[in-house]
Amino acid sequence: MSSDLIKHISDATFEAEVLQSDKPVLVDYWAEWCGPCKAIAPVLDAVAAEFNGQLVVAKMNVDENRDVPARFGIRGIPTLMIFKGGDLAATKVGALNKAQLTDFIKSNL
């Protein structure tokens, strides 16, 4: 359902796909049963296209992956985190509209 521009990552691929990425990575922590997570999905598709080449957009299912969400203290979903150079740069919890998400990304690129 999501765009081809969005990577689906796991505990096993997090290190290589996010921490070792040469571009900033926006990670969306989500779950199938989460209404706000479903609501933000088309917004993520849009920003993945808009920032293609500048930013990697990735999704991690918190029900299927426990280690990374626990490591970063994920308590509410959706949680959005921007990683740059292997470090956590910024976090937002809750569904954002496109303008809010675009502002969040631009202020942290």
Secondary structure, 3 states (H helix, E strand, C coil): CCCCCEEECCCCCHHHHHHCCCCCEEEEEECCCCHHHHHHHHHHHHHHHHCCCCCEEEEEECCCCCHHHHHCCCCCCCEEEEEECCEEEEEEECCCCHHHHHHHHHCCC
